Amino acid sequence: MRAVLDAKIEAHAHYSHALLHQSHTPDCLYYRVNVEGVPFAWGTLSEAAARYAANAEAGIQDRESPWNILKVEVRGNVAAAKLEVRVGGVRFIDHLLLVRTGGQWRISAAAWGNPVPPP
């Protein structure tokens, strides 16, 4: 479990689309709440990976943002994790749904964003 969460954090730090694909199921959906002025949006893993690849190609990384794993709950082959990261002074929360398939944990859905809407 910890390895897949670490891979997700590293994927963000380096904007690695390869790590993003390794740590998520292919059909994973990403839901965004209060991100970049948009109250709610969703996208596919492929769209997220394309954004990561564009950032990596531009030389952008985010290794300075501190991550905390706040909670993990496991029930058989299904788990939920809550992570926190601060990017540019803004606190973002990731709620992740994980599944164990083929003996490995993968993120199958993610809802993340700023829990406090901007004024």
Biopython code that builds the backbone (N, CA, C, O; Angstrom):
import numpy as np
from Bio.PDB.StructureBuilder import StructureBuilder

atoms = [
    (1, "MET", "N", (0.839, -1.192, 0.000)),
    (1, "MET", "CA", (0.000, 0.000, 0.000)),
    (1, "MET", "C", (0.881, 1.251, 0.000)),
    (1, "MET", "O", (0.680, 2.167, -0.797)),
    (2, "ARG", "N", (1.858, 1.272, 0.905)),
    (2, "ARG", "CA", (2.714, 2.454, 1.014)),
    (2, "ARG", "C", (3.468, 2.719, -0.296)),
    (2, "ARG", "O", (3.677, 3.872, -0.672)),
    (3, "ALA", "N", (3.872, 1.655, -0.981)),
    (3, "ALA", "CA", (4.635, 1.816, -2.226)),
    (3, "ALA", "C", (3.823, 2.553, -3.294)),
    (3, "ALA", "O", (4.365, 3.400, -4.004)),
    (4, "VAL", "N", (2.538, 2.242, -3.415)),
    (4, "VAL", "CA", (1.730, 2.907, -4.436)),
    (4, "VAL", "C", (1.472, 4.369, -4.049)),
    (4, "VAL", "O", (1.420, 5.232, -4.924)),
    (5, "LEU", "N", (1.312, 4.656, -2.761)),
    (5, "LEU", "CA", (1.141, 6.051, -2.334)),
    (5, "LEU", "C", (2.429, 6.833, -2.560)),
    (5, "LEU", "O", (2.392, 7.979, -3.007)),
    (6, "ASP", "N", (3.568, 6.214, -2.252)),
    (6, "ASP", "CA", (4.856, 6.867, -2.512)),
    (6, "ASP", "C", (5.051, 7.121, -4.006)),
    (6, "ASP", "O", (5.571, 8.167, -4.395)),
    (7, "ALA", "N", (4.633, 6.164, -4.847)),
    (7, "ALA", "CA", (4.757, 6.345, -6.296)),
    (7, "ALA", "C", (3.885, 7.494, -6.775)),
    (7, "ALA", "O", (4.293, 8.255, -7.653)),
    (8, "LYS", "N", (2.688, 7.633, -6.209)),
    (8, "LYS", "CA", (1.800, 8.741, -6.581)),
    (8, "LYS", "C", (2.423, 10.077, -6.200)),
    (8, "LYS", "O", (2.370, 11.038, -6.968)),
    (9, "ILE", "N", (3.024, 10.133, -4.991)),
    (9, "ILE", "CA", (3.682, 11.363, -4.533)),
    (9, "ILE", "C", (4.883, 11.684, -5.417)),
    (9, "ILE", "O", (5.077, 12.837, -5.803)),
    (10, "GLU", "N", (5.685, 10.682, -5.738)),
    (10, "GLU", "CA", (6.846, 10.882, -6.616)),
    (10, "GLU", "C", (6.411, 11.290, -8.022)),
    (10, "GLU", "O", (7.066, 12.114, -8.660)),
    (11, "ALA", "N", (5.310, 10.717, -8.506)),
    (11, "ALA", "CA", (4.797, 11.101, -9.826)),
    (11, "ALA", "C", (4.511, 12.593, -9.852)),
    (11, "ALA", "O", (4.841, 13.274, -10.824)),
    (12, "HIS", "N", (3.899, 13.105, -8.788)),
    (12, "HIS", "CA", (3.618, 14.539, -8.711)),
    (12, "HIS", "C", (4.910, 15.351, -8.617)),
    (12, "HIS", "O", (5.067, 16.359, -9.306)),
    (13, "ALA", "N", (5.825, 14.912, -7.768)),
    (13, "ALA", "CA", (7.067, 15.664, -7.547)),
    (13, "ALA", "C", (7.854, 15.859, -8.839)),
    (13, "ALA", "O", (8.432, 16.922, -9.067)),
    (14, "HIS", "N", (7.871, 14.831, -9.679)),
    (14, "HIS", "CA", (8.650, 14.879, -10.917)),
    (14, "HIS", "C", (7.777, 15.055, -12.159)),
    (14, "HIS", "O", (8.281, 15.079, -13.282)),
    (15, "TYR", "N", (6.481, 15.176, -11.954)),
    (15, "TYR", "CA", (5.519, 15.200, -13.053)),
    (15, "TYR", "C", (5.810, 14.057, -14.020)),
    (15, "TYR", "O", (5.920, 14.250, -15.231)),
    (16, "SER", "N", (5.929, 12.868, -13.449)),
    (16, "SER", "CA", (6.244, 11.671, -14.215)),
    (16, "SER", "C", (4.966, 10.968, -14.660)),
    (16, "SER", "O", (4.254, 10.378, -13.848)),
    (17, "HIS", "N", (4.688, 11.039, -15.948)),
    (17, "HIS", "CA", (3.508, 10.340, -16.467)),
    (17, "HIS", "C", (3.689, 8.829, -16.361)),
    (17, "HIS", "O", (2.706, 8.104, -16.213)),
    (18, "ALA", "N", (4.921, 8.344, -16.433)),
    (18, "ALA", "CA", (5.169, 6.901, -16.313)),
    (18, "ALA", "C", (4.808, 6.410, -14.908)),
    (18, "ALA", "O", (4.147, 5.381, -14.767)),
    (19, "LEU", "N", (5.231, 7.133, -13.871)),
    (19, "LEU", "CA", (4.873, 6.750, -12.496)),
    (19, "LEU", "C", (3.377, 6.877, -12.255)),
    (19, "LEU", "O", (2.791, 6.086, -11.516)),
    (20, "LEU", "N", (2.769, 7.862, -12.872)),
    (20, "LEU", "CA", (1.324, 8.026, -12.737)),
    (20, "LEU", "C", (0.615, 6.788, -13.297)),
    (20, "LEU", "O", (-0.297, 6.252, -12.666)),
    (21, "HIS", "N", (1.030, 6.344, -14.465)),
    (21, "HIS", "CA", (0.419, 5.149, -15.057)),
    (21, "HIS", "C", (0.701, 3.899, -14.226)),
    (21, "HIS", "O", (-0.163, 3.030, -14.119)),
    (22, "GLN", "N", (1.887, 3.792, -13.639)),
    (22, "GLN", "CA", (2.238, 2.620, -12.841)),
    (22, "GLN", "C", (1.419, 2.538, -11.551)),
    (22, "GLN", "O", (1.121, 1.441, -11.079)),
    (23, "SER", "N", (1.060, 3.672, -10.987)),
    (23, "SER", "CA", (0.400, 3.690, -9.683)),
    (23, "SER", "C", (-1.127, 3.731, -9.766)),
    (23, "SER", "O", (-1.798, 3.657, -8.737)),
    (24, "HIS", "N", (-1.679, 3.847, -10.960)),
    (24, "HIS", "CA", (-3.121, 3.971, -11.147)),
    (24, "HIS", "C", (-3.646, 2.887, -12.088)),
    (24, "HIS", "O", (-2.909, 2.360, -12.922)),
    (25, "THR", "N", (-4.925, 2.564, -11.940)),
    (25, "THR", "CA", (-5.565, 1.685, -12.917)),
    (25, "THR", "C", (-5.767, 2.479, -14.210)),
    (25, "THR", "O", (-5.900, 3.701, -14.160)),
    (26, "PRO", "N", (-5.792, 1.815, -15.354)),
    (26, "PRO", "CA", (-5.915, 2.542, -16.632)),
    (26, "PRO", "C", (-7.192, 3.374, -16.749)),
    (26, "PRO", "O", (-7.201, 4.390, -17.444)),
    (27, "ASP", "N", (-8.266, 2.958, -16.082)),
    (27, "ASP", "CA", (-9.540, 3.674, -16.198)),
    (27, "ASP", "C", (-9.802, 4.624, -15.035)),
    (27, "ASP", "O", (-10.938, 5.049, -14.825)),
    (28, "CYS", "N", (-8.765, 4.957, -14.283)),
    (28, "CYS", "CA", (-8.902, 5.851, -13.124)),
    (28, "CYS", "C", (-9.438, 7.218, -13.553)),
    (28, "CYS", "O", (-8.997, 7.789, -14.550)),
    (29, "LEU", "N", (-10.386, 7.723, -12.791)),
    (29, "LEU", "CA", (-10.909, 9.070, -13.017)),
    (29, "LEU", "C", (-10.382, 10.000, -11.934)),
    (29, "LEU", "O", (-10.238, 9.607, -10.777)),
    (30, "TYR", "N", (-10.099, 11.230, -12.325)),
    (30, "TYR", "CA", (-9.642, 12.276, -11.418)),
    (30, "TYR", "C", (-10.729, 13.335, -11.309)),
    (30, "TYR", "O", (-11.162, 13.901, -12.313)),
    (31, "TYR", "N", (-11.160, 13.595, -10.094)),
    (31, "TYR", "CA", (-12.134, 14.655, -9.835)),
    (31, "TYR", "C", (-11.391, 15.800, -9.146)),
    (31, "TYR", "O", (-10.629, 15.572, -8.207)),
    (32, "ARG", "N", (-11.614, 17.027, -9.611)),
    (32, "ARG", "CA", (-10.956, 18.203, -9.045)),
    (32, "ARG", "C", (-12.012, 19.135, -8.455)),
    (32, "ARG", "O", (-13.034, 19.413, -9.084)),
    (33, "VAL", "N", (-11.749, 19.615, -7.236)),
    (33, "VAL", "CA", (-12.665, 20.515, -6.541)),
    (33, "VAL", "C", (-11.902, 21.777, -6.168)),
    (33, "VAL", "O", (-10.874, 21.716, -5.493)),
    (34, "ASN", "N", (-12.415, 22.923, -6.614)),
    (34, "ASN", "CA", (-11.804, 24.230, -6.314)),
    (34, "ASN", "C", (-10.341, 24.293, -6.736)),
    (34, "ASN", "O", (-9.484, 24.719, -5.962)),
    (35, "VAL", "N", (-10.061, 23.873, -7.952)),
    (35, "VAL", "CA", (-8.710, 23.913, -8.500)),
    (35, "VAL", "C", (-8.695, 24.889, -9.664)),
    (35, "VAL", "O", (-9.500, 24.783, -10.589)),
    (36, "GLU", "N", (-7.765, 25.844, -9.609)),
    (36, "GLU", "CA", (-7.592, 26.847, -10.667)),
    (36, "GLU", "C", (-8.890, 27.574, -10.995)),
    (36, "GLU", "O", (-9.199, 27.819, -12.161)),
    (37, "GLY", "N", (-9.648, 27.916, -9.953)),
    (37, "GLY", "CA", (-10.859, 28.699, -10.116)),
    (37, "GLY", "C", (-12.077, 27.930, -10.607)),
    (37, "GLY", "O", (-13.129, 28.526, -10.839)),
    (38, "VAL", "N", (-11.951, 26.628, -10.767)),
    (38, "VAL", "CA", (-13.076, 25.816, -11.249)),
    (38, "VAL", "C", (-13.661, 25.057, -10.057)),
    (38, "VAL", "O", (-12.940, 24.317, -9.387)),
    (39, "PRO", "N", (-14.961, 25.230, -9.784)),
    (39, "PRO", "CA", (-15.564, 24.573, -8.617)),
    (39, "PRO", "C", (-15.519, 23.047, -8.683)),
    (39, "PRO", "O", (-15.295, 22.395, -7.663)),
    (40, "PHE", "N", (-15.729, 22.465, -9.879)),
    (40, "PHE", "CA", (-15.740, 21.006, -9.994)),
    (40, "PHE", "C", (-15.451, 20.626, -11.439)),
    (40, "PHE", "O", (-16.009, 21.204, -12.372)),
    (41, "ALA", "N", (-14.565, 19.641, -11.608)),
    (41, "ALA", "CA", (-14.253, 19.123, -12.940)),
    (41, "ALA", "C", (-13.741, 17.702, -12.785)),
    (41, "ALA", "O", (-13.353, 17.288, -11.692)),
    (42, "TRP", "N", (-13.742, 16.970, -13.868)),
    (42, "TRP", "CA", (-13.188, 15.624, -13.818)),
    (42, "TRP", "C", (-12.467, 15.352, -15.122)),
    (42, "TRP", "O", (-12.695, 16.009, -16.138)),
    (43, "GLY", "N", (-11.589, 14.361, -15.061)),
    (43, "GLY", "CA", (-10.848, 13.977, -16.246)),
    (43, "GLY", "C", (-10.323, 12.562, -16.095)),
    (43, "GLY", "O", (-10.428, 11.954, -15.030)),
    (44, "THR", "N", (-9.767, 12.055, -17.157)),
    (44, "THR", "CA", (-9.255, 10.702, -17.178)),
    (44, "THR", "C", (-7.789, 10.671, -16.750)),
    (44, "THR", "O", (-7.126, 11.706, -16.688)),
    (45, "LEU", "N", (-7.306, 9.494, -16.462)),
    (45, "LEU", "CA", (-5.898, 9.317, -16.147)),
    (45, "LEU", "C", (-5.033, 9.759, -17.326)),
    (45, "LEU", "O", (-3.981, 10.364, -17.124)),
    (46, "SER", "N", (-5.458, 9.469, -18.537)),
    (46, "SER", "CA", (-4.699, 9.870, -19.723)),
    (46, "SER", "C", (-4.554, 11.382, -19.803)),
    (46, "SER", "O", (-3.494, 11.885, -20.175)),
    (47, "GLU", "N", (-5.614, 12.113, -19.456)),
    (47, "GLU", "CA", (-5.541, 13.583, -19.464)),
    (47, "GLU", "C", (-4.572, 14.080, -18.397)),
    (47, "GLU", "O", (-3.782, 14.990, -18.648)),
    (48, "ALA", "N", (-4.631, 13.483, -17.207)),
    (48, "ALA", "CA", (-3.704, 13.866, -16.136)),
    (48, "ALA", "C", (-2.273, 13.552, -16.543)),
    (48, "ALA", "O", (-1.371, 14.358, -16.316)),
    (49, "ALA", "N", (-2.057, 12.390, -17.141)),
    (49, "ALA", "CA", (-0.718, 11.997, -17.577)),
    (49, "ALA", "C", (-0.192, 12.955, -18.652)),
    (49, "ALA", "O", (0.999, 13.265, -18.672)),
    (50, "ALA", "N", (-1.058, 13.418, -19.532)),
    (50, "ALA", "CA", (-0.646, 14.377, -20.562)),
    (50, "ALA", "C", (-0.206, 15.699, -19.925)),
    (50, "ALA", "O", (0.769, 16.303, -20.371)),
    (51, "ARG", "N", (-0.918, 16.151, -18.885)),
    (51, "ARG", "CA", (-0.509, 17.372, -18.173)),
    (51, "ARG", "C", (0.838, 17.164, -17.489)),
    (51, "ARG", "O", (1.701, 18.040, -17.523)),
    (52, "TYR", "N", (1.013, 15.990, -16.865)),
    (52, "TYR", "CA", (2.287, 15.683, -16.223)),
    (52, "TYR", "C", (3.414, 15.689, -17.255)),
    (52, "TYR", "O", (4.475, 16.263, -17.009)),
    (53, "ALA", "N", (3.195, 15.060, -18.399)),
    (53, "ALA", "CA", (4.218, 14.982, -19.443)),
    (53, "ALA", "C", (4.580, 16.380, -19.953)),
    (53, "ALA", "O", (5.751, 16.674, -20.194)),
    (54, "ALA", "N", (3.573, 17.235, -20.115)),
    (54, "ALA", "CA", (3.838, 18.608, -20.575)),
    (54, "ALA", "C", (4.682, 19.363, -19.548)),
    (54, "ALA", "O", (5.615, 20.075, -19.919)),
    (55, "ASN", "N", (4.363, 19.213, -18.269)),
    (55, "ASN", "CA", (5.160, 19.859, -17.222)),
    (55, "ASN", "C", (6.590, 19.328, -17.216)),
    (55, "ASN", "O", (7.543, 20.103, -17.128)),
    (56, "ALA", "N", (6.737, 18.017, -17.309)),
    (56, "ALA", "CA", (8.072, 17.410, -17.303)),
    (56, "ALA", "C", (8.879, 17.889, -18.500)),
    (56, "ALA", "O", (10.066, 18.193, -18.376)),
    (57, "GLU", "N", (8.232, 17.954, -19.660)),
    (57, "GLU", "CA", (8.914, 18.412, -20.870)),
    (57, "GLU", "C", (9.367, 19.866, -20.732)),
    (57, "GLU", "O", (10.395, 20.257, -21.287)),
    (58, "ALA", "N", (8.595, 20.666, -19.990)),
    (58, "ALA", "CA", (8.950, 22.069, -19.758)),
    (58, "ALA", "C", (9.965, 22.225, -18.627)),
    (58, "ALA", "O", (10.386, 23.339, -18.314)),
    (59, "GLY", "N", (10.359, 21.100, -18.012)),
    (59, "GLY", "CA", (11.338, 21.155, -16.930)),
    (59, "GLY", "C", (10.756, 21.525, -15.582)),
    (59, "GLY", "O", (11.495, 21.885, -14.666)),
    (60, "ILE", "N", (9.437, 21.443, -15.445)),
    (60, "ILE", "CA", (8.764, 21.795, -14.193)),
    (60, "ILE", "C", (8.752, 20.586, -13.266)),
    (60, "ILE", "O", (8.435, 19.470, -13.677)),
    (61, "GLN", "N", (9.101, 20.831, -12.014)),
    (61, "GLN", "CA", (9.012, 19.809, -10.975)),
    (61, "GLN", "C", (8.401, 20.451, -9.736)),
    (61, "GLN", "O", (8.341, 21.676, -9.630)),
    (62, "ASP", "N", (7.952, 19.626, -8.806)),
    (62, "ASP", "CA", (7.403, 20.136, -7.553)),
    (62, "ASP", "C", (7.860, 19.237, -6.409)),
    (62, "ASP", "O", (7.046, 18.612, -5.730)),
    (63, "ARG", "N", (9.174, 19.183, -6.209)),
    (63, "ARG", "CA", (9.719, 18.339, -5.149)),
    (63, "ARG", "C", (9.689, 19.025, -3.791)),
    (63, "ARG", "O", (9.911, 18.372, -2.771)),
    (64, "GLU", "N", (9.419, 20.325, -3.754)),
    (64, "GLU", "CA", (9.438, 21.066, -2.495)),
    (64, "GLU", "C", (8.136, 20.969, -1.712)),
    (64, "GLU", "O", (8.136, 21.160, -0.496)),
    (65, "SER", "N", (7.036, 20.680, -2.382)),
    (65, "SER", "CA", (5.743, 20.654, -1.697)),
    (65, "SER", "C", (5.673, 19.472, -0.734)),
    (65, "SER", "O", (5.865, 18.326, -1.139)),
    (66, "PRO", "N", (5.396, 19.755, 0.549)),
    (66, "PRO", "CA", (5.355, 18.672, 1.543)),
    (66, "PRO", "C", (4.044, 17.888, 1.495)),
    (66, "PRO", "O", (2.961, 18.472, 1.497)),
    (67, "TRP", "N", (4.155, 16.559, 1.451)),
    (67, "TRP", "CA", (3.013, 15.654, 1.453)),
    (67, "TRP", "C", (2.913, 14.975, 2.802)),
    (67, "TRP", "O", (3.926, 14.697, 3.444)),
    (68, "ASN", "N", (1.692, 14.709, 3.230)),
    (68, "ASN", "CA", (1.421, 13.910, 4.428)),
    (68, "ASN", "C", (0.341, 12.900, 4.100)),
    (68, "ASN", "O", (-0.670, 13.233, 3.484)),
    (69, "ILE", "N", (0.562, 11.666, 4.515)),
    (69, "ILE", "CA", (-0.488, 10.660, 4.415)),
    (69, "ILE", "C", (-1.264, 10.747, 5.721)),
    (69, "ILE", "O", (-0.753, 10.378, 6.778)),
    (70, "LEU", "N", (-2.497, 11.235, 5.647)),
    (70, "LEU", "CA", (-3.300, 11.493, 6.835)),
    (70, "LEU", "C", (-4.028, 10.253, 7.349)),
    (70, "LEU", "O", (-4.168, 10.063, 8.557)),
    (71, "LYS", "N", (-4.489, 9.410, 6.422)),
    (71, "LYS", "CA", (-5.263, 8.246, 6.850)),
    (71, "LYS", "C", (-5.278, 7.202, 5.740)),
    (71, "LYS", "O", (-5.348, 7.528, 4.555)),
    (72, "VAL", "N", (-5.210, 5.945, 6.151)),
    (72, "VAL", "CA", (-5.362, 4.821, 5.231)),
    (72, "VAL", "C", (-6.263, 3.807, 5.915)),
    (72, "VAL", "O", (-6.068, 3.469, 7.082)),
    (73, "GLU", "N", (-7.246, 3.331, 5.175)),
    (73, "GLU", "CA", (-8.148, 2.311, 5.700)),
    (73, "GLU", "C", (-8.251, 1.196, 4.667)),
    (73, "GLU", "O", (-8.557, 1.442, 3.501)),
    (74, "VAL", "N", (-7.994, -0.025, 5.106)),
    (74, "VAL", "CA", (-7.974, -1.175, 4.204)),
    (74, "VAL", "C", (-9.069, -2.155, 4.611)),
    (74, "VAL", "O", (-9.224, -2.479, 5.788)),
    (75, "ARG", "N", (-9.818, -2.615, 3.631)),
    (75, "ARG", "CA", (-10.836, -3.644, 3.831)),
    (75, "ARG", "C", (-10.665, -4.671, 2.719)),
    (75, "ARG", "O", (-11.220, -4.514, 1.631)),
    (76, "GLY", "N", (-9.902, -5.713, 2.993)),
    (76, "GLY", "CA", (-9.663, -6.738, 1.982)),
    (76, "GLY", "C", (-8.875, -6.184, 0.810)),
    (76, "GLY", "O", (-7.745, -5.724, 0.979)),
    (77, "ASN", "N", (-9.468, -6.225, -0.383)),
    (77, "ASN", "CA", (-8.807, -5.764, -1.603)),
    (77, "ASN", "C", (-9.191, -4.343, -2.005)),
    (77, "ASN", "O", (-8.917, -3.909, -3.124)),
    (78, "VAL", "N", (-9.828, -3.622, -1.079)),
    (78, "VAL", "CA", (-10.221, -2.229, -1.323)),
    (78, "VAL", "C", (-9.678, -1.382, -0.188)),
    (78, "VAL", "O", (-9.686, -1.799, 0.970)),
    (79, "ALA", "N", (-9.206, -0.185, -0.527)),
    (79, "ALA", "CA", (-8.679, 0.711, 0.494)),
    (79, "ALA", "C", (-9.001, 2.157, 0.127)),
    (79, "ALA", "O", (-9.289, 2.483, -1.025)),
    (80, "ALA", "N", (-8.943, 3.002, 1.137)),
    (80, "ALA", "CA", (-9.108, 4.443, 0.936)),
    (80, "ALA", "C", (-7.940, 5.132, 1.628)),
    (80, "ALA", "O", (-7.494, 4.705, 2.693)),
    (81, "ALA", "N", (-7.454, 6.198, 1.011)),
    (81, "ALA", "CA", (-6.357, 6.961, 1.591)),
    (81, "ALA", "C", (-6.672, 8.446, 1.466)),
    (81, "ALA", "O", (-7.280, 8.900, 0.497)),
    (82, "LYS", "N", (-6.241, 9.179, 2.475)),
    (82, "LYS", "CA", (-6.401, 10.634, 2.476)),
    (82, "LYS", "C", (-5.008, 11.235, 2.607)),
    (82, "LYS", "O", (-4.292, 10.961, 3.570)),
    (83, "LEU", "N", (-4.629, 12.058, 1.627)),
    (83, "LEU", "CA", (-3.321, 12.692, 1.616)),
    (83, "LEU", "C", (-3.498, 14.201, 1.607)),
    (83, "LEU", "O", (-4.534, 14.723, 1.194)),
    (84, "GLU", "N", (-2.479, 14.878, 2.066)),
    (84, "GLU", "CA", (-2.482, 16.346, 2.097)),
    (84, "GLU", "C", (-1.182, 16.821, 1.483)),
    (84, "GLU", "O", (-0.123, 16.234, 1.707)),
    (85, "VAL", "N", (-1.271, 17.889, 0.705)),
    (85, "VAL", "CA", (-0.077, 18.539, 0.158)),
    (85, "VAL", "C", (-0.311, 20.050, 0.170)),
    (85, "VAL", "O", (-1.431, 20.525, -0.019)),
    (86, "ARG", "N", (0.752, 20.773, 0.393)),
    (86, "ARG", "CA", (0.685, 22.236, 0.317)),
    (86, "ARG", "C", (1.511, 22.686, -0.880)),
    (86, "ARG", "O", (2.718, 22.455, -0.954)),
    (87, "VAL", "N", (0.822, 23.334, -1.812)),
    (87, "VAL", "CA", (1.462, 23.821, -3.027)),
    (87, "VAL", "C", (1.270, 25.327, -3.070)),
    (87, "VAL", "O", (0.143, 25.818, -3.141)),
    (88, "GLY", "N", (2.377, 26.056, -3.026)),
    (88, "GLY", "CA", (2.281, 27.514, -3.083)),
    (88, "GLY", "C", (1.420, 28.105, -1.989)),
    (88, "GLY", "O", (0.723, 29.092, -2.219)),
    (89, "GLY", "N", (1.454, 27.523, -0.807)),
    (89, "GLY", "CA", (0.691, 28.032, 0.318)),
    (89, "GLY", "C", (-0.760, 27.584, 0.356)),
    (89, "GLY", "O", (-1.486, 27.929, 1.289)),
    (90, "VAL", "N", (-1.195, 26.824, -0.638)),
    (90, "VAL", "CA", (-2.571, 26.332, -0.682)),
    (90, "VAL", "C", (-2.574, 24.869, -0.255)),
    (90, "VAL", "O", (-1.754, 24.077, -0.720)),
    (91, "ARG", "N", (-3.497, 24.518, 0.629)),
    (91, "ARG", "CA", (-3.627, 23.134, 1.108)),
    (91, "ARG", "C", (-4.574, 22.376, 0.191)),
    (91, "ARG", "O", (-5.721, 22.776, -0.005)),
    (92, "PHE", "N", (-4.083, 21.286, -0.362)),
    (92, "PHE", "CA", (-4.899, 20.401, -1.186)),
    (92, "PHE", "C", (-5.030, 19.062, -0.472)),
    (92, "PHE", "O", (-4.099, 18.601, 0.187)),
    (93, "ILE", "N", (-6.190, 18.453, -0.613)),
    (93, "ILE", "CA", (-6.465, 17.133, -0.041)),
    (93, "ILE", "C", (-6.751, 16.175, -1.197)),
    (93, "ILE", "O", (-7.512, 16.497, -2.110)),
    (94, "ASP", "N", (-6.137, 15.005, -1.145)),
    (94, "ASP", "CA", (-6.418, 13.925, -2.091)),
    (94, "ASP", "C", (-7.174, 12.828, -1.349)),
    (94, "ASP", "O", (-6.720, 12.350, -0.309)),
    (95, "HIS", "N", (-8.310, 12.436, -1.876)),
    (95, "HIS", "CA", (-9.039, 11.262, -1.386)),
    (95, "HIS", "C", (-8.887, 10.206, -2.471)),
    (95, "HIS", "O", (-9.334, 10.400, -3.601)),
    (96, "LEU", "N", (-8.258, 9.094, -2.126)),
    (96, "LEU", "CA", (-7.951, 8.067, -3.106)),
    (96, "LEU", "C", (-8.683, 6.771, -2.790)),
    (96, "LEU", "O", (-8.755, 6.352, -1.635)),
    (97, "LEU", "N", (-9.223, 6.144, -3.820)),
    (97, "LEU", "CA", (-9.794, 4.813, -3.711)),
    (97, "LEU", "C", (-8.805, 3.873, -4.378)),
    (97, "LEU", "O", (-8.417, 4.082, -5.528)),
    (98, "LEU", "N", (-8.397, 2.831, -3.649)),
    (98, "LEU", "CA", (-7.408, 1.896, -4.160)),
    (98, "LEU", "C", (-7.996, 0.495, -4.232)),
    (98, "LEU", "O", (-8.859, 0.127, -3.436)),
    (99, "VAL", "N", (-7.520, -0.275, -5.195)),
    (99, "VAL", "CA", (-7.906, -1.673, -5.320)),
    (99, "VAL", "C", (-6.642, -2.516, -5.455)),
    (99, "VAL", "O", (-5.643, -2.088, -6.033)),
    (100, "ARG", "N", (-6.715, -3.724, -4.908)),
    (100, "ARG", "CA", (-5.598, -4.660, -5.076)),
    (100, "ARG", "C", (-6.008, -5.626, -6.178)),
    (100, "ARG", "O", (-6.979, -6.371, -6.045)),
    (101, "THR", "N", (-5.263, -5.597, -7.249)),
    (101, "THR", "CA", (-5.544, -6.465, -8.383)),
    (101, "THR", "C", (-4.233, -7.074, -8.840)),
    (101, "THR", "O", (-3.222, -6.380, -8.949)),
    (102, "GLY", "N", (-4.250, -8.368, -9.105)),
    (102, "GLY", "CA", (-3.029, -9.052, -9.507)),
    (102, "GLY", "C", (-1.956, -8.991, -8.430)),
    (102, "GLY", "O", (-0.763, -9.042, -8.729)),
    (103, "GLY", "N", (-2.385, -8.880, -7.169)),
    (103, "GLY", "CA", (-1.440, -8.828, -6.058)),
    (103, "GLY", "C", (-0.815, -7.467, -5.815)),
    (103, "GLY", "O", (0.039, -7.331, -4.939)),
    (104, "GLN", "N", (-1.228, -6.440, -6.584)),
    (104, "GLN", "CA", (-0.655, -5.107, -6.417)),
    (104, "GLN", "C", (-1.751, -4.066, -6.199)),
    (104, "GLN", "O", (-2.832, -4.143, -6.782)),
    (105, "TRP", "N", (-1.444, -3.100, -5.348)),
    (105, "TRP", "CA", (-2.360, -1.989, -5.116)),
    (105, "TRP", "C", (-2.225, -0.973, -6.238)),
    (105, "TRP", "O", (-1.125, -0.698, -6.717)),
    (106, "ARG", "N", (-3.375, -0.412, -6.656)),
    (106, "ARG", "CA", (-3.416, 0.649, -7.652)),
    (106, "ARG", "C", (-4.507, 1.640, -7.249)),
    (106, "ARG", "O", (-5.502, 1.264, -6.629)),
    (107, "ILE", "N", (-4.313, 2.884, -7.600)),
    (107, "ILE", "CA", (-5.326, 3.917, -7.363)),
    (107, "ILE", "C", (-6.360, 3.807, -8.482)),
    (107, "ILE", "O", (-6.013, 3.853, -9.662)),
    (108, "SER", "N", (-7.629, 3.662, -8.107)),
    (108, "SER", "CA", (-8.672, 3.480, -9.115)),
    (108, "SER", "C", (-9.575, 4.710, -9.263)),
    (108, "SER", "O", (-10.311, 4.818, -10.243)),
    (109, "ALA", "N", (-9.526, 5.627, -8.311)),
    (109, "ALA", "CA", (-10.277, 6.883, -8.410)),
    (109, "ALA", "C", (-9.627, 7.884, -7.465)),
    (109, "ALA", "O", (-9.094, 7.512, -6.419)),
    (110, "ALA", "N", (-9.675, 9.148, -7.842)),
    (110, "ALA", "CA", (-9.087, 10.199, -7.014)),
    (110, "ALA", "C", (-9.977, 11.434, -7.055)),
    (110, "ALA", "O", (-10.414, 11.868, -8.121)),
    (111, "ALA", "N", (-10.233, 11.986, -5.887)),
    (111, "ALA", "CA", (-10.925, 13.272, -5.779)),
    (111, "ALA", "C", (-9.993, 14.166, -4.984)),
    (111, "ALA", "O", (-9.658, 13.870, -3.837)),
    (112, "TRP", "N", (-9.579, 15.257, -5.598)),
    (112, "TRP", "CA", (-8.614, 16.114, -4.915)),
    (112, "TRP", "C", (-8.958, 17.575, -5.147)),
    (112, "TRP", "O", (-9.662, 17.935, -6.089)),
    (113, "GLY", "N", (-8.442, 18.386, -4.267)),
    (113, "GLY", "CA", (-8.633, 19.814, -4.458)),
    (113, "GLY", "C", (-8.434, 20.583, -3.173)),
    (113, "GLY", "O", (-7.989, 20.050, -2.157)),
    (114, "ASN", "N", (-8.779, 21.851, -3.252)),
    (114, "ASN", "CA", (-8.692, 22.772, -2.132)),
    (114, "ASN", "C", (-10.002, 22.658, -1.364)),
    (114, "ASN", "O", (-11.055, 23.023, -1.889)),
    (115, "PRO", "N", (-9.957, 22.159, -0.129)),
    (115, "PRO", "CA", (-11.209, 21.971, 0.615)),
    (115, "PRO", "C", (-11.904, 23.280, 0.972)),
    (115, "PRO", "O", (-13.082, 23.279, 1.332)),
    (116, "VAL", "N", (-11.186, 24.390, 0.875)),
    (116, "VAL", "CA", (-11.776, 25.691, 1.177)),
    (116, "VAL", "C", (-11.883, 26.489, -0.122)),
    (116, "VAL", "O", (-10.861, 26.868, -0.694)),
    (117, "PRO", "N", (-13.094, 26.748, -0.592)),
    (117, "PRO", "CA", (-13.217, 27.489, -1.849)),
    (117, "PRO", "C", (-12.652, 28.898, -1.715)),
    (117, "PRO", "O", (-12.780, 29.521, -0.661)),
    (118, "PRO", "N", (-12.029, 29.401, -2.776)),
    (118, "PRO", "CA", (-11.500, 30.757, -2.710)),
    (118, "PRO", "C", (-12.624, 31.776, -2.569)),
    (118, "PRO", "O", (-13.748, 31.534, -3.007)),
    (119, "PRO", "N", (-12.313, 32.928, -1.948)),
    (119, "PRO", "CA", (-13.374, 33.945, -1.753)),
    (119, "PRO", "C", (-13.895, 34.517, -3.047)),
    (119, "PRO", "O", (-14.780, 35.372, -3.032)),
]
sb = StructureBuilder()
sb.init_structure("model")
sb.init_model(0)
sb.init_chain("A")
sb.init_seg("    ")
for serial, (resi, resn, name, xyz) in enumerate(atoms, 1):
    if name == "N":
        sb.init_residue(resn, " ", resi, " ")
    sb.init_atom(name, np.array(xyz, "f"), 0.0, 1.0, " ", f" {name:<3s}", serial, name[0])
structure = sb.get_structure()
